[in-house]
Amino acid sequence: MRTRFVLGELSLDGGINAIRGVLPIAVAARRLGLTRLLLPPQNAPEACVVDGLSVCVVRSLSDALDALRSPDAAVPTTAAVPQMAATPCDGDLADVRGQLLARRALEVAAAGGHNLLLIGPPGAGKTMLADETGGILPPLTFEEALECTAIHSVAGTLPSGSGLLTWRPFRAPHHTVSNVALVGGGAIPRPGEISLAHNGVLFLDEMPEFDRRVLEVLRQPLEEGRVTIARAARTAVFPARFVLMAAMNPCPCGFLGDERRACRCTPANIALSRAIVRTAA
């Protein structure tokens, strides 16, 4: 008899609801020698990417009992592993006119996985250029897609009924983001923005507006490619290899060095802005 494993959240009416983290659980189950999973329909495509597992859909407690009592009568679901596809994005770098140096910098950063800081006055197109980066990122490999899908599954950001993620993540947290939201945490540790950007891009718009302590927590993940969250009951390690992309004005008012508008900032404000950038670097 094949070893079976049941996953799902049982509701009060007997239905089985979707849960988080099914893909890493399925990988661990296969590693332990389990061969059959009973899952709610929303999680089935996610588990079908693991070779060697028979995945059966159960929508209620009675369905699960029938599948356990008569395993041969339960019909496994069949879901093809998604093919690696180009990054779906709303725009493309080809839509940008001019900005030849900035476009060249984006292409080099996307091809080589280099961090990038865009500095320019308001309205220069820094945010637009960063948003268009998704169209030139190289496609995910199968191993990278597994890693990204597992992280988003644990975080609960994986769309219901989806299988493998086939595009590189692009995360752009607001400058009011907290330390915990950025690196992850909680009583039950969950991935933060830097782990959700794993194998993709983390974009910090208006970088000097971010709290200095938030920028400082980026140092270790940028050096080690992972983040460790320690709690009394457990220690969780999440991968965090991402390209850091940021944008900022050259000074608080944004017009330092502009030939058409005079800068209104004091030398102290300009020095403080540059100090924040050096902290992040």
C-alpha positions as CSV (number, residue, x, y, z in Angstrom):
1,M,0.0,0.0,0.0
2,R,1.3,3.4,-0.9
3,T,2.0,5.8,2.0
4,R,-0.6,8.7,2.0
5,F,-0.4,12.2,3.4
6,V,-3.4,14.5,4.0
7,L,-3.1,18.3,3.9
8,G,-5.7,20.9,4.3
9,E,-7.7,23.1,6.7
10,L,-11.0,21.5,7.9
11,S,-13.8,24.0,8.1
12,L,-16.9,23.7,10.4
13,D,-19.1,22.6,7.5
14,G,-16.8,19.7,6.6
15,G,-15.2,21.4,3.7
16,I,-11.4,21.4,3.2
17,N,-9.8,24.8,2.6
18,A,-6.4,25.6,1.1
19,I,-3.3,26.1,3.3
20,R,0.1,27.8,2.9
21,G,3.4,26.1,2.2
22,V,2.2,23.1,0.3
23,L,5.2,23.0,-2.2
24,P,7.9,22.7,0.5
25,I,5.8,20.2,2.3
26,A,5.4,18.1,-0.9
27,V,9.1,18.2,-1.5
28,A,9.8,17.0,2.1
29,A,7.1,14.3,1.7
30,R,8.8,13.0,-1.4
31,R,12.1,13.0,0.3
32,L,10.7,11.0,3.2
33,G,9.3,8.3,0.8
34,L,5.7,9.3,0.7
35,T,4.0,8.7,-2.6
36,R,0.4,10.0,-2.3
37,L,-1.0,13.4,-1.2
38,L,-4.6,14.3,-0.6
39,L,-5.1,18.1,-1.1
40,P,-7.8,20.7,-1.5
41,P,-8.2,21.7,-5.2
42,Q,-6.5,25.1,-4.7
43,N,-3.2,23.5,-3.7
44,A,-3.1,20.6,-6.1
45,P,-1.4,22.4,-9.0
46,E,1.3,23.5,-6.6
47,A,2.1,20.0,-5.4
48,C,2.0,18.5,-8.9
49,V,5.3,20.0,-9.8
50,V,7.1,17.5,-7.6
51,D,7.9,14.3,-9.5
52,G,7.0,10.9,-8.0
53,L,3.9,12.1,-6.1
54,S,0.4,11.1,-6.8
55,V,-1.8,14.1,-5.9
56,C,-5.6,13.5,-5.3
57,V,-8.1,16.3,-4.9
58,V,-10.5,16.2,-1.9
59,R,-13.1,18.9,-1.3
60,S,-14.6,17.7,1.9
61,L,-14.0,15.4,4.9
62,S,-16.2,12.7,3.3
63,D,-14.1,12.8,0.1
64,A,-10.9,12.4,2.2
65,L,-12.4,9.4,4.1
66,D,-13.5,7.8,0.8
67,A,-10.0,8.3,-0.6
68,L,-8.4,6.7,2.5
69,R,-10.8,3.8,2.6
70,S,-10.6,3.1,-1.1
71,P,-7.3,4.4,-2.4
72,D,-7.7,2.7,-5.8
73,A,-11.0,4.4,-6.4
74,A,-9.6,7.9,-5.9
75,V,-8.6,9.4,-9.2
76,P,-5.3,11.3,-9.1
77,T,-5.3,14.8,-10.5
78,T,-3.1,15.5,-13.5
79,A,-1.4,18.8,-13.9
80,A,1.4,19.5,-16.3
81,V,4.5,21.3,-14.9
82,P,4.4,24.8,-16.4
83,Q,7.0,25.6,-18.9
84,M,9.4,28.4,-18.2
85,A,8.0,31.5,-19.8
86,A,9.1,35.1,-20.4
87,T,8.4,37.6,-17.7
88,P,4.8,38.9,-17.9
89,C,4.9,42.7,-17.4
90,D,2.8,45.7,-18.1
91,G,5.6,47.6,-20.0
92,D,8.8,47.1,-21.8
93,L,12.1,49.0,-21.8
94,A,11.5,49.6,-25.5
95,D,8.8,52.0,-24.5
96,V,11.4,54.4,-23.0
97,R,12.6,57.1,-25.3
98,G,16.1,58.6,-24.6
99,Q,17.9,57.9,-21.3
100,L,20.5,55.9,-23.2
101,L,23.0,55.7,-20.3
102,A,20.3,54.8,-17.8
103,R,18.9,52.1,-20.1
104,R,22.4,50.7,-20.6
105,A,22.9,50.6,-16.8
106,L,19.6,48.7,-16.4
107,E,20.6,46.2,-19.1
108,V,24.0,45.5,-17.5
109,A,22.4,45.2,-14.0
110,A,19.8,42.8,-15.3
111,A,22.2,40.6,-17.2
112,G,24.9,40.4,-14.4
113,G,22.7,40.6,-11.3
114,H,24.3,43.9,-10.2
115,N,22.8,46.3,-7.7
116,L,21.9,49.7,-9.1
117,L,21.2,53.2,-7.7
118,L,19.3,55.7,-10.0
119,I,19.9,59.4,-9.1
120,G,18.1,62.2,-10.8
121,P,15.7,65.1,-10.4
122,P,11.9,64.6,-10.0
123,G,10.3,63.7,-13.3
124,A,13.5,62.2,-14.9
125,G,11.8,58.8,-15.2
126,K,13.7,56.9,-12.4
127,T,10.6,55.0,-11.2
128,M,9.4,54.2,-14.7
129,L,12.8,52.8,-15.7
130,A,12.9,50.6,-12.7
131,D,9.3,49.3,-13.3
132,E,10.2,48.4,-16.9
133,T,13.1,46.2,-15.7
134,G,10.9,43.1,-15.5
135,G,10.8,42.9,-19.3
136,I,14.5,42.4,-19.6
137,L,15.2,40.1,-16.7
138,P,16.4,36.6,-17.8
139,P,13.8,33.8,-17.2
140,L,13.8,31.7,-14.1
141,T,15.4,28.3,-14.3
142,F,13.4,25.3,-13.0
143,E,15.3,25.2,-9.7
144,E,14.9,29.0,-9.2
145,A,11.2,28.7,-9.9
146,L,10.9,26.0,-7.3
147,E,12.6,28.2,-4.7
148,C,10.5,31.3,-5.5
149,T,7.2,29.3,-5.5
150,A,8.1,27.7,-2.1
151,I,8.8,31.1,-0.6
152,H,5.6,32.7,-1.9
153,S,3.6,29.6,-0.8
154,V,4.8,29.9,2.8
155,A,4.1,33.6,2.8
156,G,0.6,33.2,1.4
157,T,1.2,35.4,-1.6
158,L,1.0,32.6,-4.2
159,P,-2.2,33.0,-6.3
160,S,-4.8,30.3,-5.6
161,G,-4.7,27.4,-8.0
162,S,-1.3,28.3,-9.5
163,G,1.7,26.0,-10.0
164,L,5.2,27.2,-10.5
165,L,6.0,30.9,-10.7
166,T,7.6,31.5,-14.1
167,W,8.7,35.1,-13.7
168,R,11.2,36.8,-11.5
169,P,9.7,38.6,-8.5
170,F,9.8,42.4,-8.5
171,R,9.0,43.8,-5.0
172,A,8.7,47.5,-4.3
173,P,7.8,48.2,-0.7
174,H,6.7,51.6,0.4
175,H,9.2,53.8,2.3
176,T,7.1,53.3,5.5
177,V,7.9,49.6,5.6
178,S,9.0,48.3,9.0
179,N,12.0,46.1,9.8
180,V,9.8,43.0,10.3
181,A,7.9,43.5,7.1
182,L,11.2,43.9,5.2
183,V,13.2,41.0,6.6
184,G,10.4,38.8,7.9
185,G,9.4,37.7,11.4
186,G,6.4,37.1,13.6
187,A,5.6,34.5,16.2
188,I,5.5,32.0,13.4
189,P,8.4,33.3,11.2
190,R,7.3,34.2,7.7
191,P,9.3,35.6,4.8
192,G,9.6,39.4,4.4
193,E,10.0,41.5,1.3
194,I,13.6,40.6,0.8
195,S,12.8,36.9,0.7
196,L,9.8,37.5,-1.5
197,A,12.3,39.2,-3.9
198,H,14.5,36.1,-3.9
199,N,15.9,35.5,-7.5
200,G,14.4,38.9,-8.5
201,V,14.5,42.6,-7.8
202,L,13.9,44.6,-4.6
203,F,13.2,48.2,-5.6
204,L,13.4,51.0,-3.0
205,D,11.9,54.2,-4.5
206,E,12.8,57.5,-2.7
207,M,15.6,55.7,-0.8
208,P,16.5,58.5,1.6
209,E,12.8,58.4,2.9
210,F,13.4,54.9,4.3
211,D,14.2,54.6,8.0
212,R,17.9,54.3,8.5
213,R,17.4,51.1,10.6
214,V,15.4,49.6,7.8
215,L,18.3,50.2,5.4
216,E,20.9,48.8,7.8
217,V,19.1,45.4,8.1
218,L,19.8,44.9,4.4
219,R,23.5,44.5,4.9
220,Q,23.6,40.9,6.1
221,P,21.2,39.6,3.4
222,L,23.1,41.4,0.7
223,E,26.4,39.8,1.9
224,E,25.1,36.2,2.8
225,G,22.1,35.8,0.5
226,R,19.9,34.7,3.3
227,V,18.1,36.0,6.4
228,T,18.0,34.2,9.8
229,I,15.0,34.8,12.1
230,A,15.5,33.6,15.7
231,R,12.7,33.0,18.0
232,A,12.5,31.2,21.4
233,A,10.8,28.1,19.9
234,R,12.6,27.9,16.5
235,T,15.0,29.5,14.1
236,A,14.0,30.0,10.5
237,V,16.4,30.6,7.6
238,F,14.9,32.1,4.4
239,P,16.9,32.7,1.2
240,A,17.3,36.3,0.1
241,R,19.5,36.6,-3.0
242,F,18.1,39.6,-4.9
243,V,19.2,42.5,-7.0
244,L,18.8,45.8,-5.0
245,M,17.6,48.6,-7.1
246,A,17.0,52.1,-5.6
247,A,16.1,55.5,-6.8
248,M,16.6,58.9,-5.2
249,N,16.8,62.6,-5.8
250,P,20.3,64.2,-5.7
251,C,19.2,66.3,-2.7
252,P,16.0,66.7,-0.6
253,C,14.5,69.2,-3.0
254,G,15.7,67.3,-6.1
255,F,17.4,70.0,-8.1
256,L,21.0,69.9,-7.1
257,G,23.1,70.5,-10.3
258,D,19.9,71.3,-12.3
259,E,20.6,74.0,-14.9
260,R,17.0,75.2,-15.0
261,R,16.1,75.3,-11.3
262,A,18.1,76.3,-8.3
263,C,18.6,74.0,-5.4
264,R,17.0,75.2,-2.1
265,C,18.7,72.7,0.2
266,T,21.3,73.6,2.8
267,P,24.7,71.9,2.8
268,A,23.7,70.0,6.0
269,N,20.6,68.5,4.3
270,I,22.6,67.5,1.3
271,A,25.3,65.8,3.5
272,L,22.6,63.9,5.4
273,S,21.1,62.6,2.2
274,R,24.4,61.3,1.0
275,A,25.1,59.8,4.4
276,I,22.0,57.7,4.1
277,V,23.1,56.4,0.8
278,R,26.5,55.5,2.2
279,T,24.8,53.6,5.0
280,A,22.9,51.4,2.6
281,A,26.0,50.8,0.5
